[in-house]
Amino acid sequence: MRITSKGQVTIPVHVRSRAGLLPNTEVDFVLKGNTVYLVKMTKGRKATPMREWLRRARGSATVKMTTEQIMKLTRDW
């Protein structure tokens, strides 16, 4: 399977059928390392760059700050 010069690829019929990918189905691409996943979007939740960033960032915080310290940072900014 090849990607066209326009960045298009044809999803085989058996894959579309098993995944329930009908015409006009909203999908998104998720990157994990060097792997690209095509995921079917749930109703009412369209992919946006911010939503994707939040999904990837969730649970990755390493700085231990109190709520008061965080609030001070946001107020002083």
mmCIF file as gemmi writes it, N, C-alpha and C atoms, coordinates in Angstrom:
data_model
loop_
_atom_site.group_PDB
_atom_site.id
_atom_site.type_symbol
_atom_site.label_atom_id
_atom_site.label_alt_id
_atom_site.label_comp_id
_atom_site.label_asym_id
_atom_site.label_entity_id
_atom_site.label_seq_id
_atom_site.pdbx_PDB_ins_code
_atom_site.Cartn_x
_atom_site.Cartn_y
_atom_site.Cartn_z
_atom_site.occupancy
_atom_site.B_iso_or_equiv
_atom_site.pdbx_formal_charge
_atom_site.auth_seq_id
_atom_site.auth_asym_id
_atom_site.pdbx_PDB_model_num
ATOM 1 N N . MET Axp A 1 ? 0.854 -1.171 0 1 0 ? 1 A 1
ATOM 2 C CA . MET Axp A 1 ? 0 0 0 1 0 ? 1 A 1
ATOM 3 C C . MET Axp A 1 ? 0.898 1.231 0 1 0 ? 1 A 1
ATOM 4 N N . ARG Axp A 2 ? 0.537 2.203 -0.78 1 0 ? 2 A 1
ATOM 5 C CA . ARG Axp A 2 ? 1.341 3.43 -0.89 1 0 ? 2 A 1
ATOM 6 C C . ARG Axp A 2 ? 0.495 4.663 -0.587 1 0 ? 2 A 1
ATOM 7 N N . ILE Axp A 3 ? 1.187 5.673 -0.114 1 0 ? 3 A 1
ATOM 8 C CA . ILE Axp A 3 ? 0.56 6.977 0.097 1 0 ? 3 A 1
ATOM 9 C C . ILE Axp A 3 ? 0.712 7.758 -1.197 1 0 ? 3 A 1
ATOM 10 N N . THR Axp A 4 ? -0.375 8.379 -1.664 1 0 ? 4 A 1
ATOM 11 C CA . THR Axp A 4 ? -0.321 9.155 -2.91 1 0 ? 4 A 1
ATOM 12 C C . THR Axp A 4 ? 0.406 10.47 -2.667 1 0 ? 4 A 1
ATOM 13 N N . SER Axp A 5 ? 0.679 11.185 -3.749 1 0 ? 5 A 1
ATOM 14 C CA . SER Axp A 5 ? 1.345 12.492 -3.632 1 0 ? 5 A 1
ATOM 15 C C . SER Axp A 5 ? 0.491 13.496 -2.868 1 0 ? 5 A 1
ATOM 16 N N . LYS Axp A 6 ? -0.81 13.225 -2.777 1 0 ? 6 A 1
ATOM 17 C CA . LYS Axp A 6 ? -1.722 14.093 -2.006 1 0 ? 6 A 1
ATOM 18 C C . LYS Axp A 6 ? -1.845 13.638 -0.55 1 0 ? 6 A 1
ATOM 19 N N . GLY Axp A 7 ? -1.085 12.607 -0.161 1 0 ? 7 A 1
ATOM 20 C CA . GLY Axp A 7 ? -1.142 12.115 1.215 1 0 ? 7 A 1
ATOM 21 C C . GLY Axp A 7 ? -2.311 11.188 1.476 1 0 ? 7 A 1
ATOM 22 N N . GLN Axp A 8 ? -2.883 10.619 0.436 1 0 ? 8 A 1
ATOM 23 C CA . GLN Axp A 8 ? -4.052 9.76 0.585 1 0 ? 8 A 1
ATOM 24 C C . GLN Axp A 8 ? -3.66 8.291 0.547 1 0 ? 8 A 1
ATOM 25 N N . VAL Axp A 9 ? -4.454 7.489 1.237 1 0 ? 9 A 1
ATOM 26 C CA . VAL Axp A 9 ? -4.285 6.044 1.219 1 0 ? 9 A 1
ATOM 27 C C . VAL Axp A 9 ? -5.683 5.421 1.216 1 0 ? 9 A 1
ATOM 28 N N . THR Axp A 10 ? -5.827 4.29 0.556 1 0 ? 10 A 1
ATOM 29 C CA . THR Axp A 10 ? -7.117 3.611 0.521 1 0 ? 10 A 1
ATOM 30 C C . THR Axp A 10 ? -7.156 2.58 1.644 1 0 ? 10 A 1
ATOM 31 N N . ILE Axp A 11 ? -8.186 2.655 2.483 1 0 ? 11 A 1
ATOM 32 C CA . ILE Axp A 11 ? -8.366 1.675 3.559 1 0 ? 11 A 1
ATOM 33 C C . ILE Axp A 11 ? -9.082 0.477 2.948 1 0 ? 11 A 1
ATOM 34 N N . PRO Axp A 12 ? -8.501 -0.718 3.04 1 0 ? 12 A 1
ATOM 35 C CA . PRO Axp A 12 ? -9.134 -1.893 2.438 1 0 ? 12 A 1
ATOM 36 C C . PRO Axp A 12 ? -10.55 -2.128 2.975 1 0 ? 12 A 1
ATOM 37 N N . VAL Axp A 13 ? -11.41 -2.676 2.121 1 0 ? 13 A 1
ATOM 38 C CA . VAL Axp A 13 ? -12.814 -2.903 2.469 1 0 ? 13 A 1
ATOM 39 C C . VAL Axp A 13 ? -12.951 -3.74 3.739 1 0 ? 13 A 1
ATOM 40 N N . HIS Axp A 14 ? -12.174 -4.813 3.872 1 0 ? 14 A 1
ATOM 41 C CA . HIS Axp A 14 ? -12.322 -5.674 5.057 1 0 ? 14 A 1
ATOM 42 C C . HIS Axp A 14 ? -11.96 -4.93 6.345 1 0 ? 14 A 1
ATOM 43 N N . VAL Axp A 15 ? -11.02 -3.98 6.274 1 0 ? 15 A 1
ATOM 44 C CA . VAL Axp A 15 ? -10.664 -3.184 7.449 1 0 ? 15 A 1
ATOM 45 C C . VAL Axp A 15 ? -11.781 -2.194 7.766 1 0 ? 15 A 1
ATOM 46 N N . ARG Axp A 16 ? -12.289 -1.515 6.735 1 0 ? 16 A 1
ATOM 47 C CA . ARG Axp A 16 ? -13.396 -0.566 6.948 1 0 ? 16 A 1
ATOM 48 C C . ARG Axp A 16 ? -14.605 -1.265 7.537 1 0 ? 16 A 1
ATOM 49 N N . SER Axp A 17 ? -14.911 -2.446 7.028 1 0 ? 17 A 1
ATOM 50 C CA . SER Axp A 17 ? -16.083 -3.19 7.514 1 0 ? 17 A 1
ATOM 51 C C . SER Axp A 17 ? -15.935 -3.575 8.976 1 0 ? 17 A 1
ATOM 52 N N . ARG Axp A 18 ? -14.802 -4.156 9.335 1 0 ? 18 A 1
ATOM 53 C CA . ARG Axp A 18 ? -14.593 -4.591 10.722 1 0 ? 18 A 1
ATOM 54 C C . ARG Axp A 18 ? -14.551 -3.427 11.696 1 0 ? 18 A 1
ATOM 55 N N . ALA Axp A 19 ? -14.037 -2.282 11.237 1 0 ? 19 A 1
ATOM 56 C CA . ALA Axp A 19 ? -13.913 -1.115 12.116 1 0 ? 19 A 1
ATOM 57 C C . ALA Axp A 19 ? -15.163 -0.238 12.102 1 0 ? 19 A 1
ATOM 58 N N . GLY Axp A 20 ? -16.11 -0.543 11.215 1 0 ? 20 A 1
ATOM 59 C CA . GLY Axp A 20 ? -17.322 0.272 11.136 1 0 ? 20 A 1
ATOM 60 C C . GLY Axp A 20 ? -17.061 1.651 10.556 1 0 ? 20 A 1
ATOM 61 N N . LEU Axp A 21 ? -16.129 1.74 9.639 1 0 ? 21 A 1
ATOM 62 C CA . LEU Axp A 21 ? -15.791 3.022 9.021 1 0 ? 21 A 1
ATOM 63 C C . LEU Axp A 21 ? -16.645 3.225 7.775 1 0 ? 21 A 1
ATOM 64 N N . LEU Axp A 22 ? -17.749 3.903 7.96 1 0 ? 22 A 1
ATOM 65 C CA . LEU Axp A 22 ? -18.679 4.19 6.872 1 0 ? 22 A 1
ATOM 66 C C . LEU Axp A 22 ? -18.32 5.525 6.233 1 0 ? 22 A 1
ATOM 67 N N . PRO Axp A 23 ? -18.852 5.822 5.049 1 0 ? 23 A 1
ATOM 68 C CA . PRO Axp A 23 ? -18.603 7.135 4.464 1 0 ? 23 A 1
ATOM 69 C C . PRO Axp A 23 ? -18.984 8.257 5.443 1 0 ? 23 A 1
ATOM 70 N N . ASN Axp A 24 ? -18.191 9.287 5.473 1 0 ? 24 A 1
ATOM 71 C CA . ASN Axp A 24 ? -18.37 10.464 6.345 1 0 ? 24 A 1
ATOM 72 C C . ASN Axp A 24 ? -18.076 10.185 7.824 1 0 ? 24 A 1
ATOM 73 N N . THR Axp A 25 ? -17.469 9.054 8.136 1 0 ? 25 A 1
ATOM 74 C CA . THR Axp A 25 ? -17.063 8.776 9.514 1 0 ? 25 A 1
ATOM 75 C C . THR Axp A 25 ? -15.885 9.674 9.854 1 0 ? 25 A 1
ATOM 76 N N . GLU Axp A 26 ? -15.945 10.344 10.998 1 0 ? 26 A 1
ATOM 77 C CA . GLU Axp A 26 ? -14.842 11.191 11.456 1 0 ? 26 A 1
ATOM 78 C C . GLU Axp A 26 ? -13.762 10.289 12.047 1 0 ? 26 A 1
ATOM 79 N N . VAL Axp A 27 ? -12.528 10.5 11.62 1 0 ? 27 A 1
ATOM 80 C CA . VAL Axp A 27 ? -11.399 9.738 12.146 1 0 ? 27 A 1
ATOM 81 C C . VAL Axp A 27 ? -10.289 10.696 12.542 1 0 ? 27 A 1
ATOM 82 N N . ASP Axp A 28 ? -9.349 10.187 13.312 1 0 ? 28 A 1
ATOM 83 C CA . ASP Axp A 28 ? -8.204 10.985 13.732 1 0 ? 28 A 1
ATOM 84 C C . ASP Axp A 28 ? -6.973 10.102 13.642 1 0 ? 28 A 1
ATOM 85 N N . PHE Axp A 29 ? -5.81 10.717 13.56 1 0 ? 29 A 1
ATOM 86 C CA . PHE Axp A 29 ? -4.552 9.995 13.558 1 0 ? 29 A 1
ATOM 87 C C . PHE Axp A 29 ? -3.855 10.253 14.888 1 0 ? 29 A 1
ATOM 88 N N . VAL Axp A 30 ? -3.397 9.198 15.53 1 0 ? 30 A 1
ATOM 89 C CA . VAL Axp A 30 ? -2.709 9.303 16.812 1 0 ? 30 A 1
ATOM 90 C C . VAL Axp A 30 ? -1.301 8.75 16.626 1 0 ? 30 A 1
ATOM 91 N N . LEU Axp A 31 ? -0.308 9.528 17.023 1 0 ? 31 A 1
ATOM 92 C CA . LEU Axp A 31 ? 1.081 9.101 16.931 1 0 ? 31 A 1
ATOM 93 C C . LEU Axp A 31 ? 1.561 8.595 18.28 1 0 ? 31 A 1
ATOM 94 N N . LYS Axp A 32 ? 2.141 7.393 18.283 1 0 ? 32 A 1
ATOM 95 C CA . LYS Axp A 32 ? 2.773 6.836 19.482 1 0 ? 32 A 1
ATOM 96 C C . LYS Axp A 32 ? 4.116 6.288 19.037 1 0 ? 32 A 1
ATOM 97 N N . GLY Axp A 33 ? 5.166 7.033 19.335 1 0 ? 33 A 1
ATOM 98 C CA . GLY Axp A 33 ? 6.488 6.646 18.855 1 0 ? 33 A 1
ATOM 99 C C . GLY Axp A 33 ? 6.522 6.742 17.336 1 0 ? 33 A 1
ATOM 100 N N . ASN Axp A 34 ? 6.919 5.667 16.682 1 0 ? 34 A 1
ATOM 101 C CA . ASN Axp A 34 ? 6.971 5.625 15.22 1 0 ? 34 A 1
ATOM 102 C C . ASN Axp A 34 ? 5.736 4.988 14.614 1 0 ? 34 A 1
ATOM 103 N N . THR Axp A 35 ? 4.703 4.759 15.43 1 0 ? 35 A 1
ATOM 104 C CA . THR Axp A 35 ? 3.485 4.098 14.962 1 0 ? 35 A 1
ATOM 105 C C . THR Axp A 35 ? 2.359 5.107 14.837 1 0 ? 35 A 1
ATOM 106 N N . VAL Axp A 36 ? 1.612 5.014 13.735 1 0 ? 36 A 1
ATOM 107 C CA . VAL Axp A 36 ? 0.464 5.888 13.504 1 0 ? 36 A 1
ATOM 108 C C . VAL Axp A 36 ? -0.796 5.036 13.619 1 0 ? 36 A 1
ATOM 109 N N . TYR Axp A 37 ? -1.735 5.468 14.458 1 0 ? 37 A 1
ATOM 110 C CA . TYR Axp A 37 ? -3.008 4.774 14.625 1 0 ? 37 A 1
ATOM 111 C C . TYR Axp A 37 ? -4.119 5.621 14.018 1 0 ? 37 A 1
ATOM 112 N N . LEU Axp A 38 ? -5.007 4.976 13.297 1 0 ? 38 A 1
ATOM 113 C CA . LEU Axp A 38 ? -6.211 5.62 12.776 1 0 ? 38 A 1
ATOM 114 C C . LEU Axp A 38 ? -7.316 5.256 13.75 1 0 ? 38 A 1
ATOM 115 N N . VAL Axp A 39 ? -7.925 6.257 14.382 1 0 ? 39 A 1
ATOM 116 C CA . VAL Axp A 39 ? -8.969 5.987 15.371 1 0 ? 39 A 1
ATOM 117 C C . VAL Axp A 39 ? -10.272 6.648 14.954 1 0 ? 39 A 1
ATOM 118 N N . LYS Axp A 40 ? -11.349 5.943 15.184 1 0 ? 40 A 1
ATOM 119 C CA . LYS Axp A 40 ? -12.691 6.443 14.896 1 0 ? 40 A 1
ATOM 120 C C . LYS Axp A 40 ? -13.08 7.41 16.003 1 0 ? 40 A 1
ATOM 121 N N . MET Axp A 41 ? -13.55 8.586 15.626 1 0 ? 41 A 1
ATOM 122 C CA . MET Axp A 41 ? -13.938 9.589 16.618 1 0 ? 41 A 1
ATOM 123 C C . MET Axp A 41 ? -15.303 9.25 17.187 1 0 ? 41 A 1
ATOM 124 N N . THR Axp A 42 ? -15.456 9.522 18.472 1 0 ? 42 A 1
ATOM 125 C CA . THR Axp A 42 ? -16.754 9.331 19.101 1 0 ? 42 A 1
ATOM 126 C C . THR Axp A 42 ? -17.61 10.555 18.835 1 0 ? 42 A 1
ATOM 127 N N . LYS Axp A 43 ? -18.91 10.402 18.881 1 0 ? 43 A 1
ATOM 128 C CA . LYS Axp A 43 ? -19.814 11.523 18.616 1 0 ? 43 A 1
ATOM 129 C C . LYS Axp A 43 ? -19.557 12.667 19.58 1 0 ? 43 A 1
ATOM 130 N N . GLY Axp A 44 ? -19.547 13.866 19.035 1 0 ? 44 A 1
ATOM 131 C CA . GLY Axp A 44 ? -19.418 15.062 19.858 1 0 ? 44 A 1
ATOM 132 C C . GLY Axp A 44 ? -18.002 15.397 20.268 1 0 ? 44 A 1
ATOM 133 N N . ARG Axp A 45 ? -17.017 14.572 19.906 1 0 ? 45 A 1
ATOM 134 C CA . ARG Axp A 45 ? -15.636 14.833 20.305 1 0 ? 45 A 1
ATOM 135 C C . ARG Axp A 45 ? -14.746 14.86 19.08 1 0 ? 45 A 1
ATOM 136 N N . LYS Axp A 46 ? -14.691 15.989 18.45 1 0 ? 46 A 1
ATOM 137 C CA . LYS Axp A 46 ? -13.833 16.12 17.28 1 0 ? 46 A 1
ATOM 138 C C . LYS Axp A 46 ? -12.398 16.37 17.729 1 0 ? 46 A 1
ATOM 139 N N . ALA Axp A 47 ? -11.49 15.83 16.956 1 0 ? 47 A 1
ATOM 140 C CA . ALA Axp A 47 ? -10.073 16.018 17.259 1 0 ? 47 A 1
ATOM 141 C C . ALA Axp A 47 ? -9.67 17.454 16.967 1 0 ? 47 A 1
ATOM 142 N N . THR Axp A 48 ? -8.925 18.024 17.856 1 0 ? 48 A 1
ATOM 143 C CA . THR Axp A 48 ? -8.331 19.339 17.65 1 0 ? 48 A 1
ATOM 144 C C . THR Axp A 48 ? -6.886 19.231 18.101 1 0 ? 48 A 1
ATOM 145 N N . PRO Axp A 49 ? -6.02 20.098 17.619 1 0 ? 49 A 1
ATOM 146 C CA . PRO Axp A 49 ? -4.629 20.039 18.088 1 0 ? 49 A 1
ATOM 147 C C . PRO Axp A 49 ? -4.535 20.161 19.607 1 0 ? 49 A 1
ATOM 148 N N . MET Axp A 50 ? -5.356 21.014 20.204 1 0 ? 50 A 1
ATOM 149 C CA . MET Axp A 50 ? -5.311 21.18 21.66 1 0 ? 50 A 1
ATOM 150 C C . MET Axp A 50 ? -5.776 19.919 22.374 1 0 ? 50 A 1
ATOM 151 N N . ARG Axp A 51 ? -6.857 19.313 21.895 1 0 ? 51 A 1
ATOM 152 C CA . ARG Axp A 51 ? -7.372 18.087 22.516 1 0 ? 51 A 1
ATOM 153 C C . ARG Axp A 51 ? -6.327 16.969 22.417 1 0 ? 51 A 1
ATOM 154 N N . GLU Axp A 52 ? -5.644 16.872 21.276 1 0 ? 52 A 1
ATOM 155 C CA . GLU Axp A 52 ? -4.59 15.87 21.095 1 0 ? 52 A 1
ATOM 156 C C . GLU Axp A 52 ? -3.426 16.14 22.04 1 0 ? 52 A 1
ATOM 157 N N . TRP Axp A 53 ? -3.038 17.415 22.17 1 0 ? 53 A 1
ATOM 158 C CA . TRP Axp A 53 ? -1.959 17.767 23.09 1 0 ? 53 A 1
ATOM 159 C C . TRP Axp A 53 ? -2.339 17.406 24.532 1 0 ? 53 A 1
ATOM 160 N N . LEU Axp A 54 ? -3.564 17.717 24.921 1 0 ? 54 A 1
ATOM 161 C CA . LEU Axp A 54 ? -4.016 17.391 26.274 1 0 ? 54 A 1
ATOM 162 C C . LEU Axp A 54 ? -4.015 15.883 26.513 1 0 ? 54 A 1
ATOM 163 N N . ARG Axp A 55 ? -4.446 15.114 25.497 1 0 ? 55 A 1
ATOM 164 C CA . ARG Axp A 55 ? -4.475 13.663 25.626 1 0 ? 55 A 1
ATOM 165 C C . ARG Axp A 55 ? -3.059 13.125 25.869 1 0 ? 55 A 1
ATOM 166 N N . ARG Axp A 56 ? -2.085 13.659 25.109 1 0 ? 56 A 1
ATOM 167 C CA . ARG Axp A 56 ? -0.715 13.187 25.261 1 0 ? 56 A 1
ATOM 168 C C . ARG Axp A 56 ? -0.091 13.659 26.579 1 0 ? 56 A 1
ATOM 169 N N . ALA Axp A 57 ? -0.446 14.859 27.03 1 0 ? 57 A 1
ATOM 170 C CA . ALA Axp A 57 ? 0.154 15.432 28.232 1 0 ? 57 A 1
ATOM 171 C C . ALA Axp A 57 ? -0.453 14.883 29.523 1 0 ? 57 A 1
ATOM 172 N N . ARG Axp A 58 ? -1.654 14.345 29.457 1 0 ? 58 A 1
ATOM 173 C CA . ARG Axp A 58 ? -2.355 13.869 30.651 1 0 ? 58 A 1
ATOM 174 C C . ARG Axp A 58 ? -1.494 12.879 31.434 1 0 ? 58 A 1
ATOM 175 N N . GLY Axp A 59 ? -1.3 13.173 32.715 1 0 ? 59 A 1
ATOM 176 C CA . GLY Axp A 59 ? -0.556 12.28 33.593 1 0 ? 59 A 1
ATOM 177 C C . GLY Axp A 59 ? 0.954 12.377 33.469 1 0 ? 59 A 1
ATOM 178 N N . SER Axp A 60 ? 1.456 13.365 32.749 1 0 ? 60 A 1
ATOM 179 C CA . SER Axp A 60 ? 2.9 13.445 32.533 1 0 ? 60 A 1
ATOM 180 C C . SER Axp A 60 ? 3.59 14.51 33.387 1 0 ? 60 A 1
ATOM 181 N N . ALA Axp A 61 ? 2.854 15.189 34.245 1 0 ? 61 A 1
ATOM 182 C CA . ALA Axp A 61 ? 3.45 16.248 35.066 1 0 ? 61 A 1
ATOM 183 C C . ALA Axp A 61 ? 4.483 15.657 36.022 1 0 ? 61 A 1
ATOM 184 N N . THR Axp A 62 ? 5.592 16.352 36.17 1 0 ? 62 A 1
ATOM 185 C CA . THR Axp A 62 ? 6.646 15.88 37.065 1 0 ? 62 A 1
ATOM 186 C C . THR Axp A 62 ? 6.942 16.872 38.183 1 0 ? 62 A 1
ATOM 187 N N . VAL Axp A 63 ? 6.443 18.097 38.081 1 0 ? 63 A 1
ATOM 188 C CA . VAL Axp A 63 ? 6.711 19.12 39.085 1 0 ? 63 A 1
ATOM 189 C C . VAL Axp A 63 ? 5.674 18.995 40.195 1 0 ? 63 A 1
ATOM 190 N N . LYS Axp A 64 ? 6.168 18.93 41.412 1 0 ? 64 A 1
ATOM 191 C CA . LYS Axp A 64 ? 5.258 18.829 42.561 1 0 ? 64 A 1
ATOM 192 C C . LYS Axp A 64 ? 5.051 20.233 43.127 1 0 ? 64 A 1
ATOM 193 N N . MET Axp A 65 ? 3.864 20.787 42.896 1 0 ? 65 A 1
ATOM 194 C CA . MET Axp A 65 ? 3.56 22.133 43.378 1 0 ? 65 A 1
ATOM 195 C C . MET Axp A 65 ? 2.231 22.086 44.122 1 0 ? 65 A 1
ATOM 196 N N . THR Axp A 66 ? 2.101 22.986 45.07 1 0 ? 66 A 1
ATOM 197 C CA . THR Axp A 66 ? 0.83 23.104 45.767 1 0 ? 66 A 1
ATOM 198 C C . THR Axp A 66 ? -0.118 23.931 44.904 1 0 ? 66 A 1
ATOM 199 N N . THR Axp A 67 ? -1.384 23.855 45.208 1 0 ? 67 A 1
ATOM 200 C CA . THR Axp A 67 ? -2.373 24.647 44.482 1 0 ? 67 A 1
ATOM 201 C C . THR Axp A 67 ? -2.056 26.131 44.609 1 0 ? 67 A 1
ATOM 202 N N . GLU Axp A 68 ? -1.652 26.55 45.803 1 0 ? 68 A 1
ATOM 203 C CA . GLU Axp A 68 ? -1.325 27.964 46.026 1 0 ? 68 A 1
ATOM 204 C C . GLU Axp A 68 ? -0.144 28.406 45.157 1 0 ? 68 A 1
ATOM 205 N N . GLN Axp A 69 ? 0.86 27.558 45.016 1 0 ? 69 A 1
ATOM 206 C CA . GLN Axp A 69 ? 2.009 27.9 44.17 1 0 ? 69 A 1
ATOM 207 C C . GLN Axp A 69 ? 1.588 28.025 42.701 1 0 ? 69 A 1
ATOM 208 N N . ILE Axp A 70 ? 0.753 27.136 42.262 1 0 ? 70 A 1
ATOM 209 C CA . ILE Axp A 70 ? 0.252 27.187 40.883 1 0 ? 70 A 1
ATOM 210 C C . ILE Axp A 70 ? -0.581 28.445 40.667 1 0 ? 70 A 1
ATOM 211 N N . MET Axp A 71 ? -1.456 28.773 41.609 1 0 ? 71 A 1
ATOM 212 C CA . MET Axp A 71 ? -2.286 29.959 41.5 1 0 ? 71 A 1
ATOM 213 C C . MET Axp A 71 ? -1.427 31.224 41.462 1 0 ? 71 A 1
ATOM 214 N N . LYS Axp A 72 ? -0.365 31.274 42.268 1 0 ? 72 A 1
ATOM 215 C CA . LYS Axp A 72 ? 0.535 32.424 42.271 1 0 ? 72 A 1
ATOM 216 C C . LYS Axp A 72 ? 1.183 32.57 40.89 1 0 ? 72 A 1
ATOM 217 N N . LEU Axp A 73 ? 1.608 31.464 40.297 1 0 ? 73 A 1
ATOM 218 C CA . LEU Axp A 73 ? 2.203 31.528 38.96 1 0 ? 73 A 1
ATOM 219 C C . LEU Axp A 73 ? 1.219 32.083 37.943 1 0 ? 73 A 1
ATOM 220 N N . THR Axp A 74 ? -0.028 31.66 38.006 1 0 ? 74 A 1
ATOM 221 C CA . THR Axp A 74 ? -1.01 32.124 37.025 1 0 ? 74 A 1
ATOM 222 C C . THR Axp A 74 ? -1.391 33.586 37.255 1 0 ? 74 A 1
ATOM 223 N N . ARG Axp A 75 ? -1.398 34.019 38.517 1 0 ? 75 A 1
ATOM 224 C CA . ARG Axp A 75 ? -1.741 35.419 38.82 1 0 ? 75 A 1
ATOM 225 C C . ARG Axp A 75 ? -0.619 36.371 38.407 1 0 ? 75 A 1
ATOM 226 N N . ASP Axp A 76 ? 0.626 35.928 38.606 1 0 ? 76 A 1
ATOM 227 C CA . ASP Axp A 76 ? 1.778 36.795 38.324 1 0 ? 76 A 1
ATOM 228 C C . ASP Axp A 76 ? 2.129 36.827 36.85 1 0 ? 76 A 1
ATOM 229 N N . TRP Axp A 77 ? 1.544 35.987 36.064 1 0 ? 77 A 1
ATOM 230 C CA . TRP Axp A 77 ? 1.884 35.901 34.653 1 0 ? 77 A 1
ATOM 231 C C . TRP Axp A 77 ? 1.224 36.951 33.912 1 0 ? 77 A 1
